[in-house]
Amino acid sequence: MNNTNHQYDQIVSSAAEIFFKKTKDYGTAWRVLRPISIVDQIFIKAQRIRTIKELGVQRVGDGIADEFKGIINYAVIGLLQLKLSLQDPEELSLEQVKPLFEKVLSEAKELMQNKNHDYGEAWRSMSQESFVDLILMKLQRMRQILSNEGKTLISEGLDANYLDMLNYAVFALILLTE
C-alpha cells in the first residue's frame, strides 16, 4: 500500500500541476459549468480513450495519459462546483483554489485507501478498458441522477461518482507507468 500511496501522490501531483497552470492561464472559467457540462467533458475524454484503444490509432496529439489527467481534473472541478455555492465568486484566485483542490484530492485519496483496504487492490488486475467502461457507466448514472433533479432513493450521489471516476483515472495512470 505504501507504494500505491506514493504512486497515487505522483499522479495527482502531475494532474494538479496542469490544473494550477491552466488556472493561471484561464482563471476559474470552469465556475460557469453546470453539472451536466462537467459530466459531458468527462464523457468526451473517456470516449476518446475508448476510441483510441479500439482503433489503435490517434490523430490528435494529447495521449491517453493526458485524457486520464483531464478526467481527474474535471472530477475535481465537479466536486468543487458541488462545494461552492452560486453566492461564491465566479473568479477565484489561484491562492483560493489551491487549498480547495488539495482538500478534494485528500478526500479522494482517503477513499482510495479505504477501498484498497477492503478490496485488496483488486484494481491492479484490471484493464484500462475496464476503467474507461466504469467511468462511462458512472457518467450514465450521473446523467440519470441529474434528470432526477439530483435525488436518489438508495444510490450514492454525484460526489461519490466524481470521487470514483477520479480514482479510476489515477489507477489507470498508475498501471500505465508500471
Residue, then its C-alpha position, 0 to 999 in steps of 0.5 A: m500500500n505504501n507504494t500505491n500511496h506514493q504512486y497515487d501522490q505522483i499522479v495527482s501531483s502531475a494532474a494538479e500541476i496542469f490544473f494550477k497552470k491552466t488556472k493561471d492561464y484561464g482563471t476559474a472559467w470552469r465556475v460557469l459549468r453546470p453539472i451536466s457540462i462537467v459530466d459531458q467533458i468527462f464523457i468526451k475524454a473517456q470516449r476518446i480513450r475508448t476510441i483510441k484503444e479500439l482503433g489503435v490509432q490517434r490523430v490528435g496529439d494529447g495521449i491517453a495519459d493526458e485524457f486520464k489527467g483531464i478526467i481527474n481534473y474535471a472530477v475535481i472541478g465537479l466536486l468543487q462546483l458541488k462545494l461552492s455555492l452560486q453566492d461564491p465568486e465566479e473568479l477565484s484566485l489561484e491562492q483560493v483554489k489551491p487549498l480547495f483542490e488539495k482538500v478534494l484530492s485528500e478526500a479522494k485519496e482517503l477513499m482510495q485507501n479505504k477501498n484498497h483496504d477492503y478490496g485488496e487492490a483488486w484494481r491492479s488486475m484490471s484493464q484500462e478498458s475496464f476503467v474507461d467502461l466504469i467511468l462511462m457507466k458512472l457518467q450514465r448514472m450521473r446523467q440519470i441522477l441529474s434528470n432526477e433533479g439530483k435525488t436518489l432513493i438508495s444510490e450514492g450521489l454525484d460526489a461519490n461518482y466524481l470521487d470514483m471516476l477520479n480514482y479510476a483515472v489515477f489507477a489507470l495512470i498508475l498501471l500505465t507507468e508500471 
